[in-house]
Amino acid sequence: MTVWCIPVIYSLIHFSSGVIGYFYPIILALSVGWHIMQYVLNIRFYLFKLTYKRGNSLEHTSVKLLEVLGGFLLAFVLMTFSRLQ
């Protein structure tokens, strides 16, 4: 299963949910919960195609969660530096 061949829009959504999750922690919790649920159920849901595929992996889920974490950390760093000004 190849993880890295995902459309950019999905990565942007994951990243954006991390940024928004910084300001609204419920969004962060829902996003993380959503990805964990997909892993546990062994499916992948495609929002723009309104379809799902059987099969998921820890590697794939980890990449998605790292994208969310990256967005959260970006918001954290930017907000921290903006407070120091």
C-alpha positions, -999 to +999 in steps of 0.1 A: +000+000+000+016+033-011+010+062+013+027+090-005+005+090-036-023+110-021-039+141-037-027+174-023-062+185-013-064+157+013-031+168+029-042+204+029-074+193+047-054+174+073-030+203+078-059+228+080-077+207+106-045+210+127-044+248+124-081+252+131-077+226+159-053+250+177-080+275+180-109+251+185-097+220+203-129+201+196-119+201+159-085+187+167-102+159+189-127+151+161-100+150+134-077+127+155-107+106+164-118+103+128-084+091+116-082+066+145-117+053+137-108+048+101-077+028+112-097+007+136-124-001+111-097-007+084-113+017+059-104+049+041-132+074+034-127+098+005-147+130+011-147+144-025-155+111-041-180+101-014-166+066-015-146+044+008-120+017+004-113-013+025-078-014+039-058+010+060-024+008+076-007+022+106+018+039+082-011+056+063-028+068+095+005+080+110+011+102+079-024+117+082-019+124+119+015+139+113-001+163+088-026+173+115+002+177+140+022+198+115-008+222+112-012+224+149+025+231+155+025+258+128-004+276+145+013+272+179+046+286+167+030+315+148+008+324+178+037+321+202+059+345+181+031+369+176+026+372+214+063+380+218+061+410+195 
